Amino acid sequence: MKKILVCIKRVVDYNVRVRVKPDGSGVMLDGVKMSVNPFDEIALEEGLRIKERLGNVEVVAVSIGVADTQQQLRTALAMGADRAILVQTDAAVEPLTAAQTFLALAKKENPDLILLGKQAIDDDANQTGQMLAAIWERPQATYASKVEINGEKLSVTREIDAGLETIEVDLPAVLTVDLRLNEPRYVKLPDIMKAKKKPLDVTSLDALGIVVNQWLKVVKTDPPAQRQKGIMVKDVGELVDVLKKKGLI
Amino acid sequence: MNSVLIVGEHDGKTLNQATAKCVTCAKAIPDATITIVLFGADTSGVSTQAASLAGVTTVLRVDRPENEHPLAAILAPQVAALATDYSHIFGPSTSFGKDLLPRVAALLDVGQVSDLMAVESAHRFRRPIYAGNAIITVEADPAKKLVATVRVASFEAAAGGGTAAVETKSLSVDLPSHTRYVGAKSGSTDRPDLQTAAKVVSGGRALGSADNFKLLFGLADKLGAAVGASRAAVDAGYAPNEMQVGQTGKIISPEIYIAIGISGAIQHLTGIKDARTIVAINKDGEAPIFEVADVGLVGDLFQIIPELERLVGT
């Protein structure tokens, strides 16, 4: 294991309550706090832990997005990534285009492992890692909650609906991470200062030969249906009566 | 004329109910024939179950030893090879489908509609984004294949009584050897499956410990309910991951959801908003869970749980 790519997405911060624009043209993003997608933070943490365990591994953080995505890559560098690459674009990039872009980077960088979050908390698509693995023609281990490296193989425990599943994949491979894989480290001030000196290269989709494709056209954005506010009961007896009357228990 | 191929989910013995929900979604596609494909080492039993789903025309069995465990890298090229004959390829938005379908979409060089929640036309759908804080309507190019994962909480299961033809299909597809199944550890219980249960009792961080969390099991068993958990409870180690309900866990739609000691973070609420009735029990009367609950009770969980368990059976 010599090199790990970690794919980072700039998303609306986890704590922001996203609201739909009244005209249905999208969600309100002006002035909203942006952060590293929390799952990608876990992916980066895992890459850094592998580096610390094995030594002599380069961790490269990569992202696709607007110029300000440099902020999120600086965060990744402060966490401990060795260098970063931003594929700068103002275009809305769908998961397959993102996967094609990461593949183009992978062909230049030849990583042994590509780490991503299992989904981004903005579009909740849960696609990019799987798509990247498909077009890279390499294994995918999604929803990882435990990763062991055995030479040129990875043993990965995955969180699935029925419990936990373990698979073994040959490197190079794509790994998408789940919540309980690790707890990302906090960034300390000296690390932020150090990160400013680390290399952050900016390239473009054109330079990588990527054409932005739109497979799904978003025609409308609506707020979700609201549930009616219900009733409060004063004790367990009344609760049981209400539920029995509704035929629920 | 549309033709929908549904990748059926099963464990070798039982067809997962998520498949029947995909059938209902597929029926909403105008003028569609519906085919279910089953991959496995021996799908004879599950193919009978799939063939009985009303509305299904054909069930395809692709039996080979490599298909015993559902590995996306193994199944995706087979689904992609079959896709030639279909306009739509659906799978459930479960850990099985979410792992597999994007790999299929990429092999077909198309995007994917994740968590399809409503069909507006053959190529126009609705799906949630931002943990369900917004619903987008998307349109796909009718000239291309449409790959989607179906948000199972949005659809009822298709009824039985169908008589689909069962066909054995052999595909000449080279399968990779770079991905191997090792084993699984499931928290198998006699309780109903959380994803499809009619009743769910769910606990949060306020339970305080793994031992206290077990208090819910008695209540659940008395009700015949599945047990769920908030992310906070799973992260704290009170409950295993397969119990997690919410944006990154299971999205469920039971008849009744009893949330005990769950504050109601938006990421949790997105997993339960299709529940018919939500009951919230919490010591904090200001907890956001009460904003969405149909019935709320403020009080001490450790008094309420045993009392509720005693009273529900009477």
Chai-1 contact restraints between the chains, C-beta under 6 A:
chainA,res_idxA,chainB,res_idxB,connection_type,confidence,min_distance_angstrom,max_distance_angstrom,comment,restraint_id
A,V18,B,Y130,contact,1.0,0.0,6.0,A-B,restraint_1
A,V18,B,N133,contact,1.0,0.0,6.0,A-B,restraint_2
A,V20,B,A134,contact,1.0,0.0,6.0,A-B,restraint_3
A,V27,B,A134,contact,1.0,0.0,6.0,A-B,restraint_4
A,E94,B,G111,contact,1.0,0.0,6.0,A-B,restraint_5
A,L96,B,G111,contact,1.0,0.0,6.0,A-B,restraint_6
A,D123,B,I129,contact,1.0,0.0,6.0,A-B,restraint_7
A,D124,B,I129,contact,1.0,0.0,6.0,A-B,restraint_8
A,A125,B,S114,contact,1.0,0.0,6.0,A-B,restraint_9
A,N126,B,K98,contact,1.0,0.0,6.0,A-B,restraint_10
A,N126,B,S114,contact,1.0,0.0,6.0,A-B,restraint_11
A,Q127,B,P102,contact,1.0,0.0,6.0,A-B,restraint_12
A,Q127,B,Q112,contact,1.0,0.0,6.0,A-B,restraint_13
A,Q130,B,P102,contact,1.0,0.0,6.0,A-B,restraint_14
A,Q130,B,R103,contact,1.0,0.0,6.0,A-B,restraint_15
A,M131,B,P102,contact,1.0,0.0,6.0,A-B,restraint_16
A,M131,B,A106,contact,1.0,0.0,6.0,A-B,restraint_17
A,A134,B,R103,contact,1.0,0.0,6.0,A-B,restraint_18
A,A134,B,A106,contact,1.0,0.0,6.0,A-B,restraint_19
A,A134,B,L107,contact,1.0,0.0,6.0,A-B,restraint_20
A,I135,B,A106,contact,1.0,0.0,6.0,A-B,restraint_21
A,P139,B,A73,contact,1.0,0.0,6.0,A-B,restraint_22
A,P139,B,H178,contact,1.0,0.0,6.0,A-B,restraint_23
A,P139,B,T179,contact,1.0,0.0,6.0,A-B,restraint_24
A,Q140,B,A72,contact,1.0,0.0,6.0,A-B,restraint_25
A,T142,B,D99,contact,1.0,0.0,6.0,A-B,restraint_26
A,E159,B,N241,contact,1.0,0.0,6.0,A-B,restraint_27
A,I160,B,S95,contact,1.0,0.0,6.0,A-B,restraint_28
A,D161,B,T94,contact,1.0,0.0,6.0,A-B,restraint_29
A,D161,B,S95,contact,1.0,0.0,6.0,A-B,restraint_30
A,A162,B,S186,contact,1.0,0.0,6.0,A-B,restraint_31
A,G163,B,K185,contact,1.0,0.0,6.0,A-B,restraint_32
A,G163,B,S186,contact,1.0,0.0,6.0,A-B,restraint_33
A,G163,B,G187,contact,1.0,0.0,6.0,A-B,restraint_34
A,G163,B,E242,contact,1.0,0.0,6.0,A-B,restraint_35
A,L164,B,K185,contact,1.0,0.0,6.0,A-B,restraint_36
A,E165,B,A184,contact,1.0,0.0,6.0,A-B,restraint_37
A,T166,B,V182,contact,1.0,0.0,6.0,A-B,restraint_38
A,T166,B,G183,contact,1.0,0.0,6.0,A-B,restraint_39
A,I167,B,Y181,contact,1.0,0.0,6.0,A-B,restraint_40
A,I167,B,V182,contact,1.0,0.0,6.0,A-B,restraint_41
A,E168,B,R180,contact,1.0,0.0,6.0,A-B,restraint_42
A,E168,B,V182,contact,1.0,0.0,6.0,A-B,restraint_43
A,V169,B,T179,contact,1.0,0.0,6.0,A-B,restraint_44
A,D170,B,H178,contact,1.0,0.0,6.0,A-B,restraint_45
A,W215,B,V110,contact,1.0,0.0,6.0,A-B,restraint_46
A,W215,B,G111,contact,1.0,0.0,6.0,A-B,restraint_47
A,L216,B,G111,contact,1.0,0.0,6.0,A-B,restraint_48
A,L216,B,V138,contact,1.0,0.0,6.0,A-B,restraint_49
A,L216,B,A140,contact,1.0,0.0,6.0,A-B,restraint_50
A,K217,B,E139,contact,1.0,0.0,6.0,A-B,restraint_51
A,V218,B,I136,contact,1.0,0.0,6.0,A-B,restraint_52
A,V218,B,V138,contact,1.0,0.0,6.0,A-B,restraint_53
A,V219,B,T137,contact,1.0,0.0,6.0,A-B,restraint_54
A,V219,B,E139,contact,1.0,0.0,6.0,A-B,restraint_55
A,K220,B,T137,contact,1.0,0.0,6.0,A-B,restraint_56
A,T221,B,A134,contact,1.0,0.0,6.0,A-B,restraint_57
A,T221,B,I136,contact,1.0,0.0,6.0,A-B,restraint_58
A,D222,B,I135,contact,1.0,0.0,6.0,A-B,restraint_59
A,P224,B,G132,contact,1.0,0.0,6.0,A-B,restraint_60
A,P224,B,I135,contact,1.0,0.0,6.0,A-B,restraint_61
A,R227,B,V292,contact,1.0,0.0,6.0,A-B,restraint_62
A,G230,B,A293,contact,1.0,0.0,6.0,A-B,restraint_63
A,G230,B,D294,contact,1.0,0.0,6.0,A-B,restraint_64
A,G230,B,V295,contact,1.0,0.0,6.0,A-B,restraint_65
A,I231,B,V295,contact,1.0,0.0,6.0,A-B,restraint_66
A,M232,B,G296,contact,1.0,0.0,6.0,A-B,restraint_67
A,V233,B,L297,contact,1.0,0.0,6.0,A-B,restraint_68
A,V236,B,I304,contact,1.0,0.0,6.0,A-B,restraint_69
A,V236,B,E307,contact,1.0,0.0,6.0,A-B,restraint_70
A,V236,B,L308,contact,1.0,0.0,6.0,A-B,restraint_71
A,V236,B,L311,contact,1.0,0.0,6.0,A-B,restraint_72
A,L239,B,L297,contact,1.0,0.0,6.0,A-B,restraint_73
A,V240,B,L311,contact,1.0,0.0,6.0,A-B,restraint_74
A,V242,B,V295,contact,1.0,0.0,6.0,A-B,restraint_75
A,L248,B,I256,contact,1.0,0.0,6.0,A-B,restraint_76
A,L248,B,T277,contact,1.0,0.0,6.0,A-B,restraint_77
A,I249,B,V312,contact,1.0,0.0,6.0,A-B,restraint_78
